Amino acid sequence: MTAGTTCIMVLIGFAATALITYLIIPLLKKLHTGQNIREEGPQSHMAKAGTPSMGGFAFIIGTLIAMFVVHQVYNSNVAIIIAGFVLFALIGFCDDYLKVVKHQNEGLKVVPKFGMQFVVALAMAIYIAKFSGIGTQVFIPFAKVYVDFGGWFIPFIVFTLLAMVNAVNFTDGLDGLAAGTTAIVSLCMCTVAMATAASAAWEMINVSADSAAQAYTNMTDGGQFYAALLGACLGFLVFNHFPAKVFMGDTGSLALGGGITAAAIVMKMELLLPIVGLIYVLEVVSVIMQVCYFKATHGKRIFRMTPLHHHFQEGGMKETRVVFMFWTITLICCIIGRASVM
């Protein structure tokens, strides 16, 4: 995995996504995919009603173009990453279709939506553990050791996929927030892959030459997906920054969550995600805390509004400032996360 190849993937992902987004916006408008704004959300968001949604298709296609034009390696690792990226996107599309085409504000009900996510996550976990050759070892940041999760690996992977997919979904609430945060996370994970591919192989050389080769391939495949996704997120941000001309919808946010998690699993860096993606974690935890506290106290709240980004908005902070603050926190977390593996 060379720096030159990585840069080419970033550039292709950027160019392809920017072009596709530019072309798809008029089509989304013609299809009347305007975003429905929740009445219980911030009043400032009412002005965004009608902005085309489902734009996530652009960076999904842009990422895949960069992967298949440059990477050109078709193995089980790539299959796992693309499956996580595309299958969760399809679930998001079902939700978006009901919201913006059928005008059902709730979209998919919680049970079928989570049920579909669970089935995909379980199928992926079983395949990864039993058939992929990746194994059941997980890298522990800071301790810098690999630990074999054994029988706990499958439930661990299911939990990780479901948690991160929904965490990224909650993060997609402000112009440029999810795309920008994911671009920073992708940059970090890409550099981790480039810096640790050789050392990961060296760690496994005592086991066997095949294990060492597999470790190197794992890092390379995951890292190059992150490179493609980095470029695609930046290309999408050209049109998604404030004031956004297009939203990614659940099609895009679930794809981002599934893709970054699947790539981290291939790299055995699942536990690095909560560190570099701390914003994702805080967003979903804020919702869980709010709901639990609201029910326990019969109507009281911890936050002004959730997910967390709305708490700051309701406190008077401008949307652009909230986004910039969350990007900055993500950058700091990525620096810490990268140090935890080196």
Secondary structure, DSSP 4 states (H G I P E B T S, - for coil): --HHHHHHHHHHHHHHHHHHHHHHHHHHHHTT-BPPPPTTS-GGGGGGTT-B--THHHHHHHHHHHIIIII---SHHHHHHHHHHHHHHHHHHHHHIIIIIS--TT-S-HHHHHHHHHHHHHHHHHHHHHTSS--SEEEETTTTEEEE-GGGHHHHHHHHHHHHHHHHHHHTTSTTHHHHHHHHHHHHHHHHHHHHHHHHHHHHTTT-HHHHHHHHHHHHHHHHHHHHHHHHHHHHHHHHSSSPS---HHHHHHHHHHHHHHHHHHTT-GGGHHHHTHHHHHHHHHHHHHHHHHHHTTS--SSSSSSHHHHHHHTT--HHHHHHHHHHHHHHHHHHHHHTT-
